Every structure is written in structure tokens, then in C-alpha cells.
């Protein structure tokens, strides 16, 4: 694999996590600490799994982590 920070999918996942952190500091999210923590925690595995695939030895392993990252997006969708 290559440098995961250059992958468009990782850049988009990081931007999504950044946006979630900003959004959850506003409005009704701001005081709903449990929901805010839950939605924030669900955003991080997406970019983390993409980054983790960069360290794996085979494309098969890397593809599995991409599918895990894709599945993690379901936790973020409201």
C-alpha cells in the first residue's frame, strides 16, 4: 500500500470526523453529552481503519479493513 494520508477516502473520512466534532459543539448536541460522545466515538474508526490498512502486508487484509471502515460509517449516519 502507499501513504494513506494521500488517499481521497481517508481525507474525506478525516474531514467528516472534523465536521462531526464541530457540529456537536453547537445547538442541541452541545448539552446532550451522551449522544455527543457516541457520535464522536463512531466517527474515529472510519479514518482509523483506513490508516490501519496501510500497515498490512497483503491487499486482502487491506481490503478487509476498507470494508470495516465502510461499515463504521453506518454508526455515524443520523
Buried (B, 14 or more C-beta within 10 A) or exposed (E): EEEBEEBEBBBEBBEBBEEBBEBBEEEEBEEEEEEBEEBBEBBBBBBBBBBBBBEBEEEEEBEBBBEBBEEBBEEBEE
